[in-house]
Amino acid sequence: MTQIRLTILLFLFCPFLAAQTQQPNAAPPSFFGQPQMSPLQQENFTPQLLNELESIKLSALADDYAYQRVAHLTENIGPRPSGSLQAKAAVDYVAAELRKLGLDIQLEEVRVPHWVRGAETAELVEYSGQVPGTTQKVVLTALGGSTSTPVEGLNADVVVVNNFEELRALGRDKVAGKIVLFNEIFDKQKAAAGLSFVAYGEAVRYRGAGPKAAAELGAVAALVRSVGNADYRLPHTGYSAPAGIPAGAVTAEDADLIAKLFVQGKVRMHLTLTPQKLPDTTSYNVIGDLKGSEHPEQIVVVSGHLDSWDLGTGAIDDAAGIAVAMEAAEVLHQLGLRPKRTLRVIAWMDEESGGAGSRAYTADHTNDFPRHVAAIECDTGAAHPLGFETRISTAAADLLRPALNVLQSFGANAQQPSGYPPGADIAAMSEAGVPAFGILQDGRKYFDYHHTAADTLDKVVPNELRENAAAMAVMGYALASMKNPLPR
């Protein structure tokens, strides 16, 4: 080392060394190893608890329990839309598996919608430059809650808008009797930079509220550009607020085609969507309790949703989520550990079609929310976990740092504060003040497959699923076994 380089290093580090001399009890900075725990952290994370968390992590990372549950839910049972026979089979399966782990099981009744897909076809029958005697196929799928066209379909001109402001500017005279296409483009750059859920939030509002807005101006049908990242000519379905008109999602490629032809002149479409809304039916949230050894009345929820859309088999949305919640109980069973508080595994029903399961739980348990210590939901896929999205107090975030340090070995130790509940099914609990967590995952590819026919088991990487299971199990057990509940 040259004298100059040595001098530079001494210049950089002398202030740090001096500070350490002046403050002998100060915690070393994190780049020299884990920071020392504060007295409050030490009180809550004893050496025994930290050893248990390390054992839980290592066991989950070596276990394929979660993957086996995902495989059965997706390949043996299949797609699980609310009200379907497959959803009923999934309820029975998860309840039976949790009973094997020694959990107390309750099936809490939920009234759910039962919407079934029908024929889905569309073609452009009139447009600029059309070759006589030909049409162009449009690839699309019905949105959940869509009503039906006549069996033979309908013919109407298409109006393309990019946002709600453009729709309102057209007014009823230019919208009535037409098919409205909302051409809001999913922001791929945001997704590539790790902000895929921000991009999704910007675009999904047109899927959720667009058809209703179009119907109010007299449109005979509404279409949205699929809310997703990859352009594989795959339509992405999803829930849309009931609008009383047929509603569908076209692929990104077909949305581009229609928008370009619309600029050139008149575009007319033949559209056939024949879904049916059957009578509401009874389903269940599956609730499994591992009773706490010291404070069984205090509850920590670990959860995912059991229903899925029908195009694929619901592997990343959300068989993976419920499987890692089940793994939290399985690892404790395997290690013979019992938390101080009750660890409650919930398999939510009907997250996709309106959230009936969450509403039912809120109605049944609102008075218990003061005794709900925390709630975790995994509903962002199955990719590598980065940590947790949180809606908790600053004091709670600081207190949990030792638990996150356990997850640092595979990079799942981040905390990202959120202004919104980090999970649709735990939103009511979060709004009531219950500390809420969602597993924060690498979402760059999630919306390639979300709500499409490509949401299948092969998209789940076993090692990454094990990492998610470890994150859920470690955090769930930490929240349930700390000396004190998290401050709200």
BAMARLO-600957 format. One record per residue (C-alpha): residue in three letters; x, y, z. Coordinates in steps of 0.001 Angstrom, whole numbers. Layout:
N
aa,east,north,up
ALA,X,Y,Z
...
REM end
This chain:
488
aa,east,north,up
MET,0,0,0
THR,1407,3397,-909
GLN,1813,6156,1645
ILE,-796,8249,-184
ARG,-3416,5481,-51
LEU,-2662,4881,3627
THR,-3077,8580,4344
ILE,-6441,8624,2566
LEU,-7694,5629,4529
LEU,-6609,7174,7832
PHE,-8337,10428,6851
LEU,-11590,8565,6095
PHE,-11598,6387,9176
CYS,-10134,8688,11857
PRO,-13477,10436,12533
PHE,-15121,7010,12978
LEU,-12312,5820,15330
ALA,-12503,9019,17309
ALA,-16268,8651,17687
GLN,-15807,5126,18983
THR,-13252,6364,21513
GLN,-15625,9054,22734
GLN,-18662,6692,22805
PRO,-17439,3288,23993
ASN,-20991,1935,24308
ALA,-22161,2961,20823
ALA,-23360,225,18467
PRO,-20992,-447,15578
PRO,-22355,507,12146
SER,-24064,-2212,10135
PHE,-21243,-2508,7568
PHE,-19057,-4002,10359
GLY,-21696,-6660,11158
GLN,-25105,-6667,12801
PRO,-25761,-3612,14973
GLN,-26140,-4193,18689
MET,-29701,-4579,19901
SER,-31321,-1841,21925
PRO,-32503,-2723,25450
LEU,-36087,-2966,24191
GLN,-35064,-5282,21355
GLN,-33063,-7418,23799
GLU,-36076,-7655,26081
ASN,-38257,-8972,23238
PHE,-35716,-11066,21340
THR,-34009,-13310,23850
PRO,-31136,-15572,22754
GLN,-33565,-18493,22903
LEU,-36050,-16794,20577
LEU,-33320,-15822,18134
ASN,-32089,-19432,18078
GLU,-35637,-20644,17440
LEU,-36048,-18162,14574
GLU,-32791,-19366,13043
SER,-33979,-22988,13293
ILE,-37304,-22069,11702
LYS,-35529,-20337,8824
LEU,-33195,-23254,8144
SER,-36026,-25806,8319
ALA,-38234,-23838,5926
LEU,-35380,-23369,3460
ALA,-34849,-27142,3381
ASP,-38526,-28126,3166
ASP,-40746,-28693,118
TYR,-44019,-28761,2061
ALA,-45233,-25482,536
TYR,-44381,-26537,-3016
GLN,-46237,-29828,-2568
ARG,-49329,-27925,-1395
VAL,-49117,-25570,-4409
ALA,-48764,-28548,-6745
HIS,-51866,-30237,-5352
LEU,-53970,-27076,-5374
THR,-53041,-26217,-8957
GLU,-52588,-29540,-10740
ASN,-54842,-31918,-8814
ILE,-57634,-29490,-7948
GLY,-57103,-26880,-10654
PRO,-58545,-23358,-11010
ARG,-60624,-22316,-7986
PRO,-63049,-19491,-8817
SER,-65494,-18587,-6065
GLY,-68561,-20808,-6033
SER,-66940,-23569,-8083
LEU,-66577,-27239,-7236
GLN,-62806,-26764,-7266
ALA,-63057,-24009,-4644
LYS,-65066,-26347,-2435
ALA,-62477,-29101,-2898
ALA,-59702,-26645,-2003
VAL,-61465,-25713,1236
ASP,-61731,-29380,2209
TYR,-58108,-30056,1250
VAL,-56579,-27168,3200
ALA,-58722,-27900,6254
ALA,-57632,-31556,6223
GLU,-53947,-30654,5813
LEU,-54044,-28189,8707
ARG,-55771,-30748,10922
LYS,-52823,-33057,10317
LEU,-50603,-30363,11847
GLY,-52694,-30293,15024
LEU,-54427,-26973,14415
ASP,-57937,-26249,15656
ILE,-60008,-25836,12485
GLN,-63032,-23658,11890
LEU,-64828,-23321,8553
GLU,-66413,-19890,8705
GLU,-69277,-19442,6272
VAL,-69046,-16944,3406
ARG,-71693,-16156,808
VAL,-69832,-15821,-2481
PRO,-70730,-14882,-6059
HIS,-70750,-17630,-8659
TRP,-69851,-16257,-12073
VAL,-68936,-18606,-14916
ARG,-67202,-17825,-18188
GLY,-68880,-18487,-21541
ALA,-67984,-17948,-25205
GLU,-65385,-15221,-25832
THR,-64805,-14063,-29386
ALA,-64341,-10786,-31195
GLU,-63425,-9648,-34681
LEU,-63059,-6369,-36484
VAL,-65610,-6363,-39255
GLU,-65070,-2857,-40628
TYR,-61963,-653,-40618
SER,-59772,1467,-42879
GLY,-57950,-455,-45603
GLN,-59922,-3647,-44963
VAL,-59536,-6307,-47620
PRO,-63030,-7119,-48936
GLY,-64443,-10350,-47534
THR,-62063,-10499,-44555
THR,-62125,-9712,-40824
GLN,-59441,-9487,-38134
LYS,-59571,-11601,-34985
VAL,-59276,-9876,-31606
VAL,-58027,-11937,-28638
LEU,-59904,-11133,-25456
THR,-61477,-12527,-22305
ALA,-64441,-11503,-20184
LEU,-63881,-9575,-16984
GLY,-65332,-10978,-13788
GLY,-68827,-9635,-13263
SER,-69426,-9027,-16977
THR,-72924,-9487,-18308
SER,-73632,-11287,-21561
THR,-74069,-10147,-25116
PRO,-76828,-11843,-27083
VAL,-75833,-15410,-27893
GLU,-75169,-14385,-31479
GLY,-73075,-11414,-30309
LEU,-73455,-7745,-31083
ASN,-72087,-5347,-33700
ALA,-71056,-1815,-32757
ASP,-68563,901,-33573
VAL,-65544,1187,-31286
VAL,-64461,4382,-29518
VAL,-60911,4426,-28115
VAL,-60012,6547,-25080
ASN,-56839,6685,-23028
ASN,-58358,7841,-19746
PHE,-61544,8861,-17975
GLU,-61076,12513,-18928
GLU,-61197,11651,-22639
LEU,-64314,9555,-22063
ARG,-66094,12412,-20297
ALA,-65023,14845,-23009
LEU,-66706,12693,-25675
GLY,-70023,12808,-23825
ARG,-73090,10664,-24285
ASP,-73674,11668,-27916
LYS,-70390,10079,-29050
VAL,-70440,7095,-26662
ALA,-74036,5839,-26624
GLY,-74511,2663,-28633
LYS,-70771,2086,-29026
ILE,-68077,-188,-27583
VAL,-65573,1798,-25494
LEU,-61956,625,-25377
PHE,-59831,2000,-22528
ASN,-56271,1950,-23819
GLU,-54304,2725,-20637
ILE,-50795,1312,-21173
PHE,-49119,-654,-18363
ASP,-45852,1119,-17513
LYS,-43162,-1439,-18331
GLN,-40338,843,-17261
LYS,-41734,1104,-13765
ALA,-42106,-2681,-13648
ALA,-38544,-3231,-14845
ALA,-37307,-875,-12134
GLY,-39098,-2866,-9429
LEU,-42245,-734,-9256
SER,-44580,-3207,-10937
PHE,-47307,-2797,-8325
VAL,-47243,962,-8820
ALA,-47700,402,-12566
TYR,-50500,-2041,-11844
GLY,-52276,417,-9571
GLU,-52199,3091,-12257
ALA,-53693,854,-14956
VAL,-56078,-1378,-13010
ARG,-58490,1447,-12204
TYR,-59747,1249,-15786
ARG,-60464,-2444,-15400
GLY,-62229,-1849,-12095
ALA,-64278,1238,-12935
GLY,-64054,1706,-16714
PRO,-67029,-436,-17763
LYS,-69325,1303,-15268
ALA,-68192,4733,-16493
ALA,-68823,3700,-20099
ALA,-72242,2269,-19255
GLU,-73281,5538,-17626
LEU,-72744,7248,-20988
GLY,-74776,4652,-22876
ALA,-72053,2325,-24179
VAL,-73248,-1150,-25180
ALA,-69993,-2806,-24081
ALA,-66603,-1905,-22630
LEU,-63143,-3283,-23224
VAL,-59889,-2540,-21426
ARG,-56309,-3060,-22456
SER,-55069,-6028,-20415
VAL,-53420,-4950,-17183
GLY,-50104,-6732,-17449
ASN,-46462,-6465,-18350
ALA,-45493,-8960,-21054
ASP,-46854,-8889,-24590
TYR,-47515,-12546,-25368
ARG,-50975,-11841,-26801
LEU,-52407,-13110,-23521
PRO,-55555,-11456,-22179
HIS,-55573,-10701,-18426
THR,-58905,-11109,-16662
GLY,-59872,-9603,-13298
TYR,-62751,-8174,-11343
SER,-64744,-5234,-12642
ALA,-67486,-3412,-10785
PRO,-70887,-4548,-12121
ALA,-71833,-2238,-14956
GLY,-74784,-3964,-16589
ILE,-72959,-4266,-19923
PRO,-70561,-6843,-21369
ALA,-66978,-6115,-20299
GLY,-63745,-7707,-21443
ALA,-59979,-7331,-21609
VAL,-58166,-7390,-24947
THR,-54502,-8213,-25348
ALA,-51970,-5384,-25505
GLU,-51283,-6209,-29153
ASP,-54954,-6028,-30091
ALA,-55453,-2816,-28129
ASP,-52613,-1287,-30149
LEU,-54156,-2517,-33389
ILE,-57591,-1097,-32612
ALA,-56155,2229,-31434
LYS,-54140,2660,-34638
LEU,-57079,1772,-36878
PHE,-59327,4125,-34890
VAL,-57017,7023,-35758
GLN,-57423,6123,-39443
GLY,-61216,6013,-39390
LYS,-64259,4028,-38380
VAL,-63713,722,-36547
ARG,-66598,-1706,-36101
MET,-66486,-4883,-34020
HIS,-68505,-8055,-33664
LEU,-68312,-9031,-29996
THR,-69520,-12189,-28277
LEU,-69211,-12634,-24509
THR,-71651,-15018,-22833
PRO,-70748,-15385,-19148
GLN,-73429,-16219,-16615
LYS,-73991,-15008,-13081
LEU,-75392,-17951,-11167
PRO,-77026,-17610,-7732
ASP,-74704,-16811,-4850
THR,-73560,-19875,-2970
THR,-72043,-20820,370
SER,-68308,-21230,764
TYR,-65859,-20878,3648
ASN,-62790,-19199,5009
VAL,-60553,-21915,6419
ILE,-59215,-20891,9828
GLY,-56612,-22977,11637
ASP,-55370,-21994,15098
LEU,-52151,-23109,16750
LYS,-53083,-22038,20256
GLY,-50605,-19865,22107
SER,-48886,-21261,25192
GLU,-49137,-18063,27269
HIS,-51575,-15675,25561
PRO,-53968,-17784,23449
GLU,-56407,-14866,23252
GLN,-53845,-12800,21312
ILE,-53770,-13630,17591
VAL,-51186,-13352,14823
VAL,-52665,-14005,11365
VAL,-50645,-15608,8550
SER,-52665,-15898,5371
GLY,-53203,-16142,1625
HIS,-56327,-16481,-498
LEU,-57656,-19800,-1695
ASP,-59769,-18750,-4683
SER,-58298,-17991,-8102
TRP,-59324,-16962,-11564
ASP,-60308,-19664,-14013
LEU,-58025,-19067,-17002
GLY,-54935,-20647,-15401
THR,-54609,-22723,-12258
GLY,-53848,-19914,-9815
ALA,-50307,-20941,-8890
ILE,-48765,-17523,-8218
ASP,-52165,-15961,-7460
ASP,-52519,-17313,-4889
ALA,-51858,-20988,-4192
ALA,-48306,-19923,-3365
GLY,-49560,-17471,-752
ILE,-51766,-19899,1125
ALA,-49066,-22590,904
VAL,-46416,-20445,2599
ALA,-48936,-19561,5319
MET,-49538,-23284,5848
GLU,-45773,-23824,5943
ALA,-45525,-21484,8934
ALA,-47596,-23988,10897
GLU,-45872,-27023,9390
VAL,-42368,-25878,10373
LEU,-43453,-25273,13966
HIS,-45046,-28727,14009
GLN,-41853,-30219,12614
LEU,-39676,-28503,15246
GLY,-42076,-29005,18134
LEU,-42353,-25254,18786
ARG,-45394,-23502,20188
PRO,-45607,-19694,20128
LYS,-46720,-17631,23124
ARG,-49643,-16210,21164
THR,-52052,-18007,18859
LEU,-50797,-18344,15301
ARG,-53872,-18266,13044
VAL,-53606,-19591,9492
ILE,-56363,-18202,7260
ALA,-57156,-19367,3735
TRP,-59370,-16535,2495
MET,-62201,-17165,67
ASP,-63283,-14766,-2684
GLU,-60418,-12288,-2739
GLU,-60642,-12140,-6536
SER,-64355,-11470,-6985
GLY,-65085,-8817,-4408
GLY,-63645,-9870,-1051
ALA,-66620,-11625,528
GLY,-64323,-13705,2742
SER,-62610,-10663,4221
ARG,-65939,-8936,4824
ALA,-67338,-12024,6555
TYR,-64293,-12289,8826
THR,-64565,-8607,9689
ALA,-68234,-8991,10540
ASP,-67533,-12008,12758
HIS,-64346,-10781,14448
THR,-64366,-6978,14610
ASN,-64696,-7071,18385
ASP,-61583,-9280,18487
PHE,-59399,-6918,16442
PRO,-57931,-5286,19582
ARG,-56543,-8759,20385
HIS,-55165,-9288,16880
VAL,-51491,-8547,17413
ALA,-50550,-8570,13722
ALA,-51670,-9845,10322
ILE,-49602,-11031,7357
GLU,-50897,-11784,3858
CYS,-48904,-13201,960
ASP,-50591,-12250,-2308
THR,-47850,-10938,-4561
GLY,-46631,-14117,-6225
ALA,-43891,-16626,-5505
ALA,-40699,-14854,-6572
HIS,-37674,-14098,-4395
PRO,-38739,-12231,-1221
LEU,-37019,-8961,-423
GLY,-38593,-8428,2980
PHE,-41941,-7010,4038
GLU,-44247,-4230,2985
THR,-45565,-2853,6258
ARG,-48230,-669,7732
ILE,-46914,-339,11250
SER,-45633,2348,13580
THR,-42033,3546,13508
ALA,-41514,2072,16961
ALA,-42805,-1311,15767
ALA,-40524,-1241,12723
ASP,-37498,-595,14910
LEU,-38486,-3314,17361
LEU,-38667,-5933,14595
ARG,-35139,-5393,13293
PRO,-33701,-8511,15047
ALA,-36279,-10722,13299
LEU,-35423,-9202,9939
ASN,-31729,-9740,10622
VAL,-32450,-13478,10747
LEU,-33699,-13211,7146
GLN,-30701,-11221,5916
SER,-28812,-14353,4822
PHE,-31069,-14623,1741
GLY,-31866,-10935,1349
ALA,-35382,-10836,2807
ASN,-34700,-8208,5461
ALA,-36118,-5031,3907
GLN,-38984,-3072,5413
GLN,-40986,-904,3029
PRO,-43598,1306,4702
SER,-46893,1503,2855
GLY,-49664,4044,2999
TYR,-52112,1315,2080
PRO,-52954,-2043,3686
PRO,-50421,-4563,2306
GLY,-53066,-7158,1456
ALA,-56700,-6931,363
ASP,-57947,-9517,2851
ILE,-56258,-7896,5860
ALA,-57259,-4362,4874
ALA,-60052,-4064,7451
MET,-57732,-5223,10217
SER,-55095,-2744,9084
GLU,-57623,99,9038
ALA,-58602,-874,12591
GLY,-54988,-413,13685
VAL,-53738,-4000,13557
PRO,-50073,-4011,12429
ALA,-50164,-5346,8865
PHE,-47528,-7015,6696
GLY,-47263,-8276,3128
ILE,-44326,-10246,1803
LEU,-42393,-7890,-471
GLN,-41305,-9850,-3533
ASP,-39399,-9277,-6740
GLY,-42437,-8368,-8814
ARG,-40761,-7643,-12144
LYS,-42264,-10745,-13794
TYR,-45429,-11139,-11733
PHE,-47678,-9221,-14107
ASP,-46443,-11228,-17073
TYR,-48718,-14038,-15871
HIS,-51129,-12460,-13384
HIS,-54779,-13345,-14145
THR,-53871,-15176,-17358
ALA,-53930,-18725,-18664
ALA,-50172,-18812,-17978
ASP,-50574,-18673,-14176
THR,-49528,-22298,-13729
LEU,-47231,-24356,-11508
ASP,-44177,-24056,-13773
LYS,-43977,-20333,-12872
VAL,-43201,-21250,-9252
VAL,-39473,-21706,-8568
PRO,-39170,-24162,-5644
ASN,-36176,-22440,-4044
GLU,-37827,-19025,-4164
LEU,-41023,-20480,-2705
ARG,-38979,-21925,172
GLU,-37546,-18454,789
ASN,-41059,-17012,991
ALA,-42063,-19775,3390
ALA,-39046,-18992,5564
ALA,-39907,-15284,5608
MET,-43530,-15976,6565
ALA,-42627,-18533,9236
VAL,-39882,-16443,10848
MET,-41940,-13266,10970
GLY,-45115,-15064,12063
TYR,-43334,-16830,14915
ALA,-41451,-13682,15942
LEU,-44681,-11687,16188
ALA,-46317,-14508,18124
SER,-43407,-15112,20523
MET,-41943,-11687,21362
LYS,-42344,-10756,25005
ASN,-44609,-7810,24188
PRO,-47101,-7248,21364
LEU,-46068,-4752,18723
PRO,-46880,-1135,19588
ARG,-49671,197,17382
REM end
